Amino acid sequence: MGNREDLLAGARKVILERGVAKATARDIAAAAGVSLAAIGYHFGSKDRLVTEALSEALGNSMGEAMDELIAAGTGKSPLEGLAVLWNGMSAVFAGNHEAMLASLENIVRIVRSDEARAQLGDQLSRAFVDLGAHVQAAHPELDPVQAAAIGRLYFVLAQGLGMLWLLDPGQVGIDGDQLTVAVQALAGT
């Protein structure tokens, strides 16, 4: 690994151990085995490093798990695929508990920084596109606009349900079966 990758790994390690507020640039550099100046060189600031490290870690872990659940819905109707995905999300949340806590802590910092919001906005756009592509692959009967909208819906629901899950671990405000009943009722079917 290069210094950049070492810094991302070091930041994730320190953040998961201590939380975002207590993670210092010095601690991150020490965990990465690089100089403090390397943070500025590769990321410009500790805040940019933290945002990227958390987005990458949580995005990869949760994103890959969601992609697998979306793929598990292949051959089913999109509504049945929704149930498969949401019935598996409690396990995804449980497997990412500490990263989700750190991400929640980081959101407060991001909301207060125009630069951090712009950085996160770029990452969100990629996440929406990726999820839409996975929905399209699992449900080729959908047109690209429908698949993109469903991918975005999945992302938004995961964020909201993830926050609720953190408040009451092990519980999700709505499971996949309940969600499909709600969607059917909204659609009038």
Rosetta constraint file for C-alpha pairs under 8 A:
AtomPair CA 1 CA 5 HARMONIC 5.81 0.50
AtomPair CA 1 CA 6 HARMONIC 6.24 0.50
AtomPair CA 2 CA 6 HARMONIC 6.07 0.50
AtomPair CA 3 CA 7 HARMONIC 5.99 0.50
AtomPair CA 3 CA 32 HARMONIC 7.68 0.50
AtomPair CA 3 CA 34 HARMONIC 6.71 0.50
AtomPair CA 3 CA 38 HARMONIC 7.24 0.50
AtomPair CA 4 CA 8 HARMONIC 6.39 0.50
AtomPair CA 4 CA 38 HARMONIC 7.95 0.50
AtomPair CA 4 CA 42 HARMONIC 6.08 0.50
AtomPair CA 5 CA 9 HARMONIC 6.21 0.50
AtomPair CA 6 CA 10 HARMONIC 5.93 0.50
AtomPair CA 6 CA 32 HARMONIC 4.96 0.50
AtomPair CA 6 CA 33 HARMONIC 7.48 0.50
AtomPair CA 6 CA 34 HARMONIC 7.84 0.50
AtomPair CA 7 CA 11 HARMONIC 5.90 0.50
AtomPair CA 7 CA 28 HARMONIC 6.85 0.50
AtomPair CA 7 CA 29 HARMONIC 6.59 0.50
AtomPair CA 7 CA 31 HARMONIC 7.91 0.50
AtomPair CA 7 CA 32 HARMONIC 5.11 0.50
AtomPair CA 7 CA 34 HARMONIC 7.61 0.50
AtomPair CA 7 CA 39 HARMONIC 7.21 0.50
AtomPair CA 7 CA 49 HARMONIC 7.79 0.50
AtomPair CA 8 CA 12 HARMONIC 6.23 0.50
AtomPair CA 8 CA 32 HARMONIC 7.93 0.50
AtomPair CA 8 CA 49 HARMONIC 6.87 0.50
AtomPair CA 8 CA 50 HARMONIC 7.89 0.50
AtomPair CA 8 CA 52 HARMONIC 7.59 0.50
AtomPair CA 8 CA 53 HARMONIC 5.09 0.50
AtomPair CA 9 CA 13 HARMONIC 6.22 0.50
AtomPair CA 9 CA 32 HARMONIC 6.82 0.50
AtomPair CA 9 CA 53 HARMONIC 7.35 0.50
AtomPair CA 10 CA 14 HARMONIC 6.16 0.50
AtomPair CA 10 CA 28 HARMONIC 5.30 0.50
AtomPair CA 10 CA 29 HARMONIC 6.96 0.50
AtomPair CA 10 CA 30 HARMONIC 7.80 0.50
AtomPair CA 10 CA 31 HARMONIC 4.81 0.50
AtomPair CA 10 CA 32 HARMONIC 4.45 0.50
AtomPair CA 11 CA 15 HARMONIC 5.90 0.50
AtomPair CA 11 CA 23 HARMONIC 7.89 0.50
AtomPair CA 11 CA 28 HARMONIC 5.10 0.50
AtomPair CA 11 CA 29 HARMONIC 7.99 0.50
AtomPair CA 11 CA 31 HARMONIC 7.57 0.50
AtomPair CA 11 CA 32 HARMONIC 7.62 0.50
AtomPair CA 11 CA 49 HARMONIC 7.36 0.50
AtomPair CA 11 CA 50 HARMONIC 6.39 0.50
AtomPair CA 11 CA 53 HARMONIC 6.36 0.50
AtomPair CA 12 CA 16 HARMONIC 5.99 0.50
AtomPair CA 12 CA 50 HARMONIC 7.78 0.50
AtomPair CA 12 CA 53 HARMONIC 5.91 0.50
AtomPair CA 12 CA 54 HARMONIC 6.58 0.50
AtomPair CA 12 CA 57 HARMONIC 7.39 0.50
AtomPair CA 13 CA 17 HARMONIC 6.22 0.50
AtomPair CA 13 CA 31 HARMONIC 7.51 0.50
AtomPair CA 14 CA 18 HARMONIC 5.88 0.50
AtomPair CA 14 CA 19 HARMONIC 7.32 0.50
AtomPair CA 14 CA 23 HARMONIC 6.03 0.50
AtomPair CA 14 CA 27 HARMONIC 6.97 0.50
AtomPair CA 14 CA 28 HARMONIC 6.14 0.50
AtomPair CA 14 CA 31 HARMONIC 7.19 0.50
AtomPair CA 15 CA 19 HARMONIC 4.52 0.50
AtomPair CA 15 CA 20 HARMONIC 5.23 0.50
AtomPair CA 15 CA 22 HARMONIC 7.76 0.50
AtomPair CA 15 CA 23 HARMONIC 5.73 0.50
AtomPair CA 15 CA 102 HARMONIC 6.72 0.50
AtomPair CA 16 CA 20 HARMONIC 7.99 0.50
AtomPair CA 16 CA 98 HARMONIC 6.13 0.50
AtomPair CA 16 CA 99 HARMONIC 6.42 0.50
AtomPair CA 16 CA 102 HARMONIC 6.64 0.50
AtomPair CA 18 CA 22 HARMONIC 5.69 0.50
AtomPair CA 18 CA 23 HARMONIC 6.12 0.50
AtomPair CA 19 CA 23 HARMONIC 6.20 0.50
AtomPair CA 19 CA 102 HARMONIC 5.75 0.50
AtomPair CA 19 CA 105 HARMONIC 7.61 0.50
AtomPair CA 20 CA 50 HARMONIC 7.73 0.50
AtomPair CA 20 CA 102 HARMONIC 6.07 0.50
AtomPair CA 20 CA 105 HARMONIC 6.39 0.50
AtomPair CA 20 CA 106 HARMONIC 6.33 0.50
AtomPair CA 21 CA 105 HARMONIC 7.73 0.50
AtomPair CA 23 CA 27 HARMONIC 6.53 0.50
AtomPair CA 23 CA 28 HARMONIC 7.00 0.50
AtomPair CA 24 CA 28 HARMONIC 6.30 0.50
AtomPair CA 25 CA 29 HARMONIC 6.11 0.50
AtomPair CA 25 CA 36 HARMONIC 6.83 0.50
AtomPair CA 25 CA 39 HARMONIC 7.63 0.50
AtomPair CA 25 CA 46 HARMONIC 5.97 0.50
AtomPair CA 26 CA 30 HARMONIC 6.12 0.50
AtomPair CA 26 CA 36 HARMONIC 6.07 0.50
AtomPair CA 27 CA 31 HARMONIC 6.12 0.50
AtomPair CA 28 CA 32 HARMONIC 6.14 0.50
AtomPair CA 29 CA 33 HARMONIC 6.00 0.50
AtomPair CA 29 CA 34 HARMONIC 5.29 0.50
AtomPair CA 29 CA 35 HARMONIC 5.86 0.50
AtomPair CA 29 CA 36 HARMONIC 5.35 0.50
AtomPair CA 29 CA 38 HARMONIC 7.73 0.50
AtomPair CA 29 CA 39 HARMONIC 7.32 0.50
AtomPair CA 30 CA 34 HARMONIC 6.37 0.50
AtomPair CA 30 CA 35 HARMONIC 7.49 0.50
AtomPair CA 30 CA 36 HARMONIC 7.96 0.50
AtomPair CA 34 CA 38 HARMONIC 6.60 0.50
AtomPair CA 35 CA 39 HARMONIC 7.76 0.50
AtomPair CA 36 CA 40 HARMONIC 7.70 0.50
AtomPair CA 37 CA 41 HARMONIC 6.33 0.50
AtomPair CA 38 CA 42 HARMONIC 5.98 0.50
AtomPair CA 39 CA 43 HARMONIC 5.60 0.50
AtomPair CA 39 CA 44 HARMONIC 6.56 0.50
AtomPair CA 39 CA 45 HARMONIC 6.29 0.50
AtomPair CA 39 CA 46 HARMONIC 6.41 0.50
AtomPair CA 39 CA 49 HARMONIC 7.29 0.50
AtomPair CA 40 CA 44 HARMONIC 4.11 0.50
AtomPair CA 40 CA 45 HARMONIC 5.19 0.50
AtomPair CA 40 CA 46 HARMONIC 7.37 0.50
AtomPair CA 43 CA 48 HARMONIC 5.92 0.50
AtomPair CA 43 CA 49 HARMONIC 5.61 0.50
AtomPair CA 44 CA 48 HARMONIC 6.85 0.50
AtomPair CA 44 CA 49 HARMONIC 7.95 0.50
AtomPair CA 45 CA 49 HARMONIC 6.47 0.50
AtomPair CA 46 CA 50 HARMONIC 6.09 0.50
AtomPair CA 47 CA 51 HARMONIC 6.18 0.50
AtomPair CA 47 CA 116 HARMONIC 7.67 0.50
AtomPair CA 48 CA 52 HARMONIC 6.13 0.50
AtomPair CA 48 CA 116 HARMONIC 6.84 0.50
AtomPair CA 48 CA 119 HARMONIC 7.90 0.50
AtomPair CA 49 CA 53 HARMONIC 5.93 0.50
AtomPair CA 50 CA 54 HARMONIC 6.07 0.50
AtomPair CA 51 CA 55 HARMONIC 5.95 0.50
AtomPair CA 51 CA 106 HARMONIC 7.22 0.50
AtomPair CA 51 CA 110 HARMONIC 7.97 0.50
AtomPair CA 51 CA 116 HARMONIC 7.34 0.50
AtomPair CA 51 CA 120 HARMONIC 7.43 0.50
AtomPair CA 52 CA 56 HARMONIC 5.84 0.50
AtomPair CA 53 CA 57 HARMONIC 6.03 0.50
AtomPair CA 54 CA 58 HARMONIC 5.85 0.50
AtomPair CA 54 CA 59 HARMONIC 7.83 0.50
AtomPair CA 54 CA 99 HARMONIC 7.19 0.50
AtomPair CA 54 CA 102 HARMONIC 7.56 0.50
AtomPair CA 54 CA 103 HARMONIC 6.28 0.50
AtomPair CA 55 CA 59 HARMONIC 5.39 0.50
AtomPair CA 55 CA 103 HARMONIC 7.74 0.50
AtomPair CA 55 CA 120 HARMONIC 7.95 0.50
AtomPair CA 55 CA 123 HARMONIC 7.62 0.50
AtomPair CA 56 CA 60 HARMONIC 5.74 0.50
AtomPair CA 57 CA 61 HARMONIC 6.08 0.50
AtomPair CA 57 CA 99 HARMONIC 7.59 0.50
AtomPair CA 58 CA 62 HARMONIC 5.64 0.50
AtomPair CA 58 CA 63 HARMONIC 7.46 0.50
AtomPair CA 58 CA 96 HARMONIC 7.33 0.50
AtomPair CA 58 CA 99 HARMONIC 6.22 0.50
AtomPair CA 58 CA 100 HARMONIC 7.16 0.50
AtomPair CA 58 CA 103 HARMONIC 7.91 0.50
AtomPair CA 59 CA 63 HARMONIC 5.08 0.50
AtomPair CA 59 CA 64 HARMONIC 7.81 0.50
AtomPair CA 59 CA 127 HARMONIC 7.79 0.50
AtomPair CA 60 CA 64 HARMONIC 5.72 0.50
AtomPair CA 61 CA 65 HARMONIC 6.33 0.50
AtomPair CA 61 CA 96 HARMONIC 7.44 0.50
AtomPair CA 62 CA 66 HARMONIC 6.01 0.50
AtomPair CA 62 CA 92 HARMONIC 6.51 0.50
AtomPair CA 62 CA 93 HARMONIC 7.91 0.50
AtomPair CA 62 CA 96 HARMONIC 7.21 0.50
AtomPair CA 63 CA 67 HARMONIC 6.00 0.50
AtomPair CA 64 CA 68 HARMONIC 6.24 0.50
AtomPair CA 65 CA 69 HARMONIC 6.36 0.50
AtomPair CA 65 CA 92 HARMONIC 6.50 0.50
AtomPair CA 66 CA 70 HARMONIC 6.04 0.50
AtomPair CA 66 CA 85 HARMONIC 6.98 0.50
AtomPair CA 66 CA 89 HARMONIC 7.76 0.50
AtomPair CA 66 CA 92 HARMONIC 7.80 0.50
AtomPair CA 67 CA 71 HARMONIC 6.10 0.50
AtomPair CA 67 CA 131 HARMONIC 7.26 0.50
AtomPair CA 67 CA 134 HARMONIC 6.38 0.50
AtomPair CA 68 CA 72 HARMONIC 6.16 0.50
AtomPair CA 69 CA 73 HARMONIC 6.74 0.50
AtomPair CA 69 CA 84 HARMONIC 6.59 0.50
AtomPair CA 69 CA 85 HARMONIC 5.00 0.50
AtomPair CA 69 CA 88 HARMONIC 6.90 0.50
AtomPair CA 70 CA 74 HARMONIC 7.21 0.50
AtomPair CA 70 CA 81 HARMONIC 6.55 0.50
AtomPair CA 70 CA 82 HARMONIC 7.80 0.50
AtomPair CA 70 CA 84 HARMONIC 7.47 0.50
AtomPair CA 70 CA 85 HARMONIC 5.83 0.50
AtomPair CA 70 CA 134 HARMONIC 6.88 0.50
AtomPair CA 70 CA 135 HARMONIC 6.48 0.50
AtomPair CA 70 CA 138 HARMONIC 6.66 0.50
AtomPair CA 71 CA 134 HARMONIC 7.30 0.50
AtomPair CA 71 CA 135 HARMONIC 7.83 0.50
AtomPair CA 71 CA 137 HARMONIC 7.85 0.50
AtomPair CA 71 CA 138 HARMONIC 5.48 0.50
AtomPair CA 72 CA 81 HARMONIC 7.47 0.50
AtomPair CA 72 CA 84 HARMONIC 7.10 0.50
AtomPair CA 72 CA 85 HARMONIC 7.92 0.50
AtomPair CA 73 CA 77 HARMONIC 7.71 0.50
AtomPair CA 73 CA 78 HARMONIC 7.57 0.50
AtomPair CA 73 CA 80 HARMONIC 6.90 0.50
AtomPair CA 73 CA 81 HARMONIC 4.16 0.50
AtomPair CA 73 CA 82 HARMONIC 7.59 0.50
AtomPair CA 73 CA 84 HARMONIC 6.12 0.50
AtomPair CA 73 CA 85 HARMONIC 7.45 0.50
AtomPair CA 73 CA 138 HARMONIC 6.59 0.50
AtomPair CA 74 CA 81 HARMONIC 7.10 0.50
AtomPair CA 74 CA 138 HARMONIC 4.48 0.50
AtomPair CA 74 CA 139 HARMONIC 6.28 0.50
AtomPair CA 75 CA 138 HARMONIC 7.26 0.50
AtomPair CA 75 CA 139 HARMONIC 7.31 0.50
AtomPair CA 76 CA 80 HARMONIC 5.75 0.50
AtomPair CA 76 CA 81 HARMONIC 5.97 0.50
AtomPair CA 76 CA 139 HARMONIC 7.95 0.50
AtomPair CA 77 CA 81 HARMONIC 6.11 0.50
AtomPair CA 77 CA 139 HARMONIC 7.49 0.50
AtomPair CA 78 CA 82 HARMONIC 6.21 0.50
AtomPair CA 78 CA 139 HARMONIC 6.49 0.50
AtomPair CA 79 CA 83 HARMONIC 6.64 0.50
AtomPair CA 79 CA 180 HARMONIC 6.33 0.50
AtomPair CA 80 CA 84 HARMONIC 6.40 0.50
AtomPair CA 80 CA 180 HARMONIC 7.55 0.50
AtomPair CA 81 CA 85 HARMONIC 6.21 0.50
AtomPair CA 82 CA 86 HARMONIC 6.20 0.50
AtomPair CA 82 CA 176 HARMONIC 6.45 0.50
AtomPair CA 82 CA 179 HARMONIC 7.95 0.50
AtomPair CA 82 CA 180 HARMONIC 6.98 0.50
AtomPair CA 83 CA 87 HARMONIC 5.85 0.50
AtomPair CA 83 CA 175 HARMONIC 7.54 0.50
AtomPair CA 83 CA 176 HARMONIC 3.82 0.50
AtomPair CA 83 CA 177 HARMONIC 5.42 0.50
AtomPair CA 83 CA 179 HARMONIC 7.06 0.50
AtomPair CA 83 CA 180 HARMONIC 6.23 0.50
AtomPair CA 84 CA 88 HARMONIC 6.44 0.50
AtomPair CA 84 CA 176 HARMONIC 6.47 0.50
AtomPair CA 85 CA 89 HARMONIC 6.47 0.50
AtomPair CA 85 CA 176 HARMONIC 6.89 0.50
AtomPair CA 86 CA 90 HARMONIC 7.82 0.50
AtomPair CA 86 CA 175 HARMONIC 5.75 0.50
AtomPair CA 86 CA 176 HARMONIC 4.30 0.50
AtomPair CA 86 CA 179 HARMONIC 7.93 0.50
AtomPair CA 87 CA 175 HARMONIC 5.49 0.50
AtomPair CA 87 CA 176 HARMONIC 4.69 0.50
AtomPair CA 87 CA 177 HARMONIC 7.33 0.50
AtomPair CA 88 CA 92 HARMONIC 6.74 0.50
AtomPair CA 89 CA 93 HARMONIC 6.08 0.50
AtomPair CA 89 CA 158 HARMONIC 7.87 0.50
AtomPair CA 90 CA 94 HARMONIC 6.11 0.50
AtomPair CA 90 CA 165 HARMONIC 7.78 0.50
AtomPair CA 90 CA 170 HARMONIC 6.46 0.50
AtomPair CA 90 CA 171 HARMONIC 7.18 0.50
AtomPair CA 90 CA 172 HARMONIC 6.56 0.50
AtomPair CA 91 CA 95 HARMONIC 6.13 0.50
AtomPair CA 92 CA 96 HARMONIC 6.38 0.50
AtomPair CA 93 CA 97 HARMONIC 5.86 0.50
AtomPair CA 93 CA 100 HARMONIC 7.79 0.50
AtomPair CA 93 CA 162 HARMONIC 6.47 0.50
AtomPair CA 93 CA 165 HARMONIC 7.29 0.50
AtomPair CA 94 CA 169 HARMONIC 7.54 0.50
AtomPair CA 94 CA 170 HARMONIC 7.18 0.50
AtomPair CA 96 CA 100 HARMONIC 5.96 0.50
AtomPair CA 97 CA 101 HARMONIC 6.28 0.50
AtomPair CA 97 CA 166 HARMONIC 7.42 0.50
AtomPair CA 98 CA 102 HARMONIC 6.28 0.50
AtomPair CA 99 CA 103 HARMONIC 6.02 0.50
AtomPair CA 100 CA 104 HARMONIC 6.11 0.50
AtomPair CA 100 CA 162 HARMONIC 7.70 0.50
AtomPair CA 100 CA 166 HARMONIC 7.82 0.50
AtomPair CA 101 CA 105 HARMONIC 6.30 0.50
AtomPair CA 101 CA 166 HARMONIC 7.36 0.50
AtomPair CA 102 CA 106 HARMONIC 6.13 0.50
AtomPair CA 103 CA 107 HARMONIC 6.17 0.50
AtomPair CA 104 CA 108 HARMONIC 7.17 0.50
AtomPair CA 104 CA 163 HARMONIC 7.90 0.50
AtomPair CA 105 CA 109 HARMONIC 7.35 0.50
AtomPair CA 106 CA 110 HARMONIC 6.26 0.50
AtomPair CA 107 CA 111 HARMONIC 6.06 0.50
AtomPair CA 108 CA 112 HARMONIC 6.63 0.50
AtomPair CA 109 CA 113 HARMONIC 6.64 0.50
AtomPair CA 110 CA 114 HARMONIC 7.60 0.50
AtomPair CA 110 CA 116 HARMONIC 5.09 0.50
AtomPair CA 110 CA 117 HARMONIC 5.59 0.50
AtomPair CA 110 CA 120 HARMONIC 7.99 0.50
AtomPair CA 111 CA 116 HARMONIC 7.63 0.50
AtomPair CA 111 CA 117 HARMONIC 6.41 0.50
AtomPair CA 113 CA 117 HARMONIC 6.17 0.50
AtomPair CA 114 CA 118 HARMONIC 6.21 0.50
AtomPair CA 115 CA 119 HARMONIC 6.27 0.50
AtomPair CA 116 CA 120 HARMONIC 6.09 0.50
AtomPair CA 117 CA 121 HARMONIC 5.92 0.50
AtomPair CA 118 CA 122 HARMONIC 6.52 0.50
AtomPair CA 119 CA 123 HARMONIC 6.75 0.50
AtomPair CA 120 CA 124 HARMONIC 6.09 0.50
AtomPair CA 121 CA 125 HARMONIC 6.25 0.50
AtomPair CA 122 CA 126 HARMONIC 6.62 0.50
AtomPair CA 123 CA 127 HARMONIC 6.30 0.50
AtomPair CA 124 CA 128 HARMONIC 6.20 0.50
AtomPair CA 125 CA 129 HARMONIC 6.35 0.50
AtomPair CA 126 CA 130 HARMONIC 6.08 0.50
AtomPair CA 127 CA 131 HARMONIC 6.12 0.50
AtomPair CA 127 CA 155 HARMONIC 7.93 0.50
AtomPair CA 128 CA 132 HARMONIC 6.11 0.50
AtomPair CA 128 CA 148 HARMONIC 7.15 0.50
AtomPair CA 128 CA 151 HARMONIC 6.03 0.50
AtomPair CA 128 CA 152 HARMONIC 5.29 0.50
AtomPair CA 128 CA 155 HARMONIC 7.06 0.50
AtomPair CA 129 CA 133 HARMONIC 6.20 0.50
AtomPair CA 129 CA 148 HARMONIC 6.73 0.50
AtomPair CA 129 CA 151 HARMONIC 7.52 0.50
AtomPair CA 130 CA 134 HARMONIC 6.39 0.50
AtomPair CA 130 CA 151 HARMONIC 7.89 0.50
AtomPair CA 131 CA 135 HARMONIC 6.20 0.50
AtomPair CA 131 CA 148 HARMONIC 7.41 0.50
AtomPair CA 131 CA 151 HARMONIC 4.67 0.50
AtomPair CA 131 CA 152 HARMONIC 7.15 0.50
AtomPair CA 131 CA 154 HARMONIC 7.83 0.50
AtomPair CA 131 CA 155 HARMONIC 7.65 0.50
AtomPair CA 132 CA 136 HARMONIC 6.11 0.50
AtomPair CA 132 CA 144 HARMONIC 7.81 0.50
AtomPair CA 132 CA 147 HARMONIC 5.08 0.50
AtomPair CA 132 CA 148 HARMONIC 4.12 0.50
AtomPair CA 132 CA 149 HARMONIC 7.11 0.50
AtomPair CA 132 CA 150 HARMONIC 6.69 0.50
AtomPair CA 132 CA 151 HARMONIC 4.21 0.50
AtomPair CA 132 CA 152 HARMONIC 6.99 0.50
AtomPair CA 133 CA 137 HARMONIC 6.19 0.50
AtomPair CA 133 CA 147 HARMONIC 7.13 0.50
AtomPair CA 133 CA 148 HARMONIC 7.19 0.50
AtomPair CA 133 CA 151 HARMONIC 7.79 0.50
AtomPair CA 134 CA 138 HARMONIC 6.23 0.50
AtomPair CA 134 CA 151 HARMONIC 7.86 0.50
AtomPair CA 135 CA 139 HARMONIC 5.94 0.50
AtomPair CA 135 CA 147 HARMONIC 5.54 0.50
AtomPair CA 135 CA 148 HARMONIC 7.65 0.50
AtomPair CA 135 CA 150 HARMONIC 7.23 0.50
AtomPair CA 135 CA 151 HARMONIC 6.29 0.50
AtomPair CA 136 CA 140 HARMONIC 5.26 0.50
AtomPair CA 136 CA 141 HARMONIC 7.91 0.50
AtomPair CA 136 CA 142 HARMONIC 6.45 0.50
AtomPair CA 136 CA 143 HARMONIC 7.58 0.50
AtomPair CA 136 CA 144 HARMONIC 6.75 0.50
AtomPair CA 136 CA 147 HARMONIC 5.21 0.50
AtomPair CA 136 CA 148 HARMONIC 7.83 0.50
AtomPair CA 139 CA 147 HARMONIC 7.95 0.50
AtomPair CA 142 CA 146 HARMONIC 5.87 0.50
AtomPair CA 142 CA 147 HARMONIC 5.93 0.50
AtomPair CA 143 CA 147 HARMONIC 6.26 0.50
AtomPair CA 144 CA 148 HARMONIC 6.00 0.50
AtomPair CA 145 CA 149 HARMONIC 6.17 0.50
AtomPair CA 146 CA 150 HARMONIC 6.16 0.50
AtomPair CA 147 CA 151 HARMONIC 6.08 0.50
AtomPair CA 148 CA 152 HARMONIC 6.21 0.50
AtomPair CA 149 CA 153 HARMONIC 6.15 0.50
AtomPair CA 150 CA 154 HARMONIC 6.09 0.50
AtomPair CA 151 CA 155 HARMONIC 6.33 0.50
AtomPair CA 152 CA 156 HARMONIC 6.24 0.50
AtomPair CA 153 CA 157 HARMONIC 6.03 0.50
AtomPair CA 154 CA 158 HARMONIC 6.01 0.50
AtomPair CA 155 CA 159 HARMONIC 6.29 0.50
AtomPair CA 156 CA 160 HARMONIC 6.30 0.50
AtomPair CA 157 CA 161 HARMONIC 5.80 0.50
AtomPair CA 158 CA 162 HARMONIC 5.61 0.50
AtomPair CA 159 CA 163 HARMONIC 6.31 0.50
AtomPair CA 160 CA 164 HARMONIC 6.47 0.50
AtomPair CA 161 CA 165 HARMONIC 5.99 0.50
AtomPair CA 161 CA 172 HARMONIC 6.24 0.50
AtomPair CA 161 CA 173 HARMONIC 6.46 0.50
AtomPair CA 161 CA 174 HARMONIC 7.94 0.50
AtomPair CA 162 CA 166 HARMONIC 6.25 0.50
AtomPair CA 162 CA 172 HARMONIC 7.82 0.50
AtomPair CA 163 CA 167 HARMONIC 6.60 0.50
AtomPair CA 164 CA 168 HARMONIC 6.47 0.50
AtomPair CA 164 CA 171 HARMONIC 7.93 0.50
AtomPair CA 164 CA 172 HARMONIC 6.66 0.50
AtomPair CA 164 CA 173 HARMONIC 6.66 0.50
AtomPair CA 165 CA 169 HARMONIC 4.90 0.50
AtomPair CA 165 CA 170 HARMONIC 6.48 0.50
AtomPair CA 165 CA 171 HARMONIC 5.63 0.50
AtomPair CA 165 CA 172 HARMONIC 5.37 0.50
AtomPair CA 165 CA 173 HARMONIC 7.45 0.50
AtomPair CA 168 CA 172 HARMONIC 7.89 0.50
AtomPair CA 174 CA 178 HARMONIC 5.98 0.50
AtomPair CA 174 CA 179 HARMONIC 6.23 0.50
AtomPair CA 175 CA 179 HARMONIC 6.07 0.50
AtomPair CA 176 CA 180 HARMONIC 6.17 0.50
AtomPair CA 177 CA 181 HARMONIC 6.41 0.50
AtomPair CA 178 CA 182 HARMONIC 6.25 0.50
AtomPair CA 179 CA 183 HARMONIC 6.17 0.50
AtomPair CA 180 CA 184 HARMONIC 6.02 0.50
AtomPair CA 181 CA 185 HARMONIC 6.14 0.50
AtomPair CA 182 CA 186 HARMONIC 6.17 0.50
AtomPair CA 183 CA 187 HARMONIC 6.11 0.50
AtomPair CA 184 CA 188 HARMONIC 6.03 0.50
AtomPair CA 184 CA 189 HARMONIC 5.15 0.50
AtomPair CA 185 CA 189 HARMONIC 6.07 0.50
